[in-house]
Amino acid sequence: MQYIIPLVFIVCSAALSFETKLEQECSQLQLQFASASSDFTTCLGKNTKPVRICVTCFDYYQEVNSSFANITTNLNCSTLLLESDNAMVIQRLWDSYTNMWSSALCDTCSGLTENRTHEFRNKTEEVLDCFWQNEKKHTPELICVECGKKYDDLLNLFKSLQGYGYACADLADSMNSTAQTWSVKYQCGHPPVEYVPVLAMTIGISLLPVVFYSALWKFIP
């Protein structure tokens, strides 16, 4: 009997020590995800108008991916943080991020795929420079004629990218803005079109702050 009590004490101490280490490890993973989420959400908020989220926020999105993967690959912490949490806050945040990123088609124009957007951005600069040059010379009435080919080339390129599924929210918003200037400000025809990725992305982003800030209490010690 005299050996049983010390043995029980040792076992309990070991169990408590393991539990404490596990809680610390999981807490660290939780805080890493919370920090990555905060940085990503901040980047989204700063780059919604004009929309530049796919390229500008790419690294922050990768950090969210990495921090979530660290949780899911840790069996104990995955159970503790994802499955035992009644509110499933981390999982809901992750789902909202991935759904927004996917609806904005960001994988088609960021990271390794960013190169395919260079021609579009160059042609956009050519059109805007043509606008500016005529404004500088006080000949805005010539814009429809002198910039017409450049604008048509840009629009056709965008439609081509859209046909291949490469018209991410960044490009769509840029095209929308240029089309508005062309058709409304200079009245050169081609009524502006609101492209779907921008609208879908906007809806997704509008939901993020609600989900994120309602979840903050879960991350506050």
N, C-alpha and C positions, 0 to 999 in steps of 0.2 A: 504494500500500500504506500510505503514511504517513497517508492520510485515512481509511482503512477502520477502523483501531483506534479513533480518537477517535469515529467514527460509531457503531461497535458499543457503545462505552462510553456514549454519549449515549442510544442506544436502550434499553440494559439499565437505565440509571439511571431513564429515564422509566417503563419497565415496573415496576421495583421501587417507584418512587414511587407509581404507580397501584395496585399491589398493596397497598402499605402503607395508602394512603388507603381502599381498598376494605375491607381488614380492619378498619380503625378504624371505618368506617361500619357495617359488619355487626356488629361487636362491640358498638357502641352500641345497635343495634336489638335485639340478643340480650339485653343487660342490661336494656333497657326492658321486654322481655317477661318476663324473669325477675322483675323487681321487681313488675310488675303481677300475675304469677302468685302471688307470695308474699303480696301484699296481699289478693288474692281468696281464697286458701286460708285465710288467717288469719281473714277475715270469716266464711267458712263455718264454721270451727271454733268461733267465738264465738257463732254464731246457730243452732246445731242443736237446742237444747232450751231454751225452746220454739223451734220452727222459725220464723225470721224472715229467711230468706235472700233471698227474691225481692225484697223492698222494701229491706232494709238493705244487701244486697250488690250492688244493681243498678249503682251507679256504678263499683264495682270490676270488675264483669263487663264494663262498657263499656270500661274501660281495657284489659282483656285483649283485647277485640275490636279496639280501636284499635291496640294494639302488634302484634298478629298481622297486621292488615291492612297495617301499615307494612312488614312483612317480605315479605308476599306480593306487594305492588305494586312492590317493588324487585327487578328481574329478577336482578341479580347476587347479591344477598344471599339471595333466595329459593332460588336454586340452591345457594348455599354452606351455608345454615342448614337447609334443609328436604330437599333432594334428595341432597346429598353426605354427610349425617349418617347413618351406618349404623344408629344406634339410633333415629333420627327422634324425638328427645326432644321437641322443640318441637311437632311435629305430634301426638304422642301426648298431650301435655298439653292442647293445644287441643281435640282430640277428646274427652278426658275431661271438660273443662269444658262444652263444648257439649252433650254427651250428658246430663250431670247437669242442666244448666239446662233442657233440653228435657223430660226425664223428670219434673222437678218442676213443669212447666207454668208456669214463672216469667214467660214472656212474656205470660201472660194476666192478671197482676195486679201488674205493676211498670212503671215508666216511664210511658208515655202511657196505659197501661191500668189504672193504679193506682186511678183514680176508681171503677171498677166494684166495688171491694172496700169502699168506705166504708159502704154500707148494711149489709153483713155485719158489719163491725167495730162499727158502732153498735148493731146488734141483739145482738151478743155482749156488749157492755158493759151493755146493759139486763138481760140474763139474769144476768150476774155480779153486777150491782148488786142485783138482786132476791134473789140468794142471800145477799149480804152484809147487806142490810137485815134479813132474817129471822134471820140469825145474830146480828146486833147486838141484836135484840129477844128473843133466846133463844127463837125459835119456829121451829126448823128443821123441825118436823113439818108446818108449813104450806107449806113450799117447793113441794111437788108440786102443790098447788092454786093458790097465789098466783103461782107462776112458770111454770105449765104452758103458758099461751097464749104467753108470750114465748119459751119454749123451743121450742114447736112452730113458731112463726113463723121462728125462727132455723134450725131443722132443715129446714123446707120451702124457705127461701131457699137454703140450702147445696145441697140436692138440685137446685134449679133451676139454680144456677151450675154444678154438676157435670154436669148434662144438656147444658149449652151448652159444656162443656169448659173452664170458667173456674175450676174448683176447684184452684187451685195448691197447692203444698205448705204454704205459710204458712196458708192458709185451712183446709186439710184437718187440719193438726196442731191448729189452734185448735178446730175442731169436735170432733176426737177428745178433746181435753182436757175440753171442756165436757160432752160426752156421758158421759165417764168419771165426772165429778163428779155429773152428774144421775142416772145409773143405778147407780153403785157406792156413792158416798158417801151420797147421799140416797135411793137405792133407789126412784126414781120411774118405773122402766120404761124402755123404749127401750134395749135392750142396746147398748153401744158398738160402733161399727164402725170398723175400721182401714181408712182410705181409701188406695187404691193410690198416689197421688202421693207420700205421705209415705214409704211403704215403698221405692218406686223411688228417691226422692231420697236416702234414708238409705243405700241400697246404693251409689249413685253417689258420695256423699261419703266413704264408708268406703274407697273405692278411691283417692281423690285423694292422701292423704298418702303412700301407697306409691309411686305414680307420681311424685309431686313430689319426695320426698326421695331416691328412687333416682336422680333426674335431676340433683340439685344439683351433682354433680361436673362436669357439662357446663358449668355456669355459673360455676364457680370458676376464676379465671385460674391 
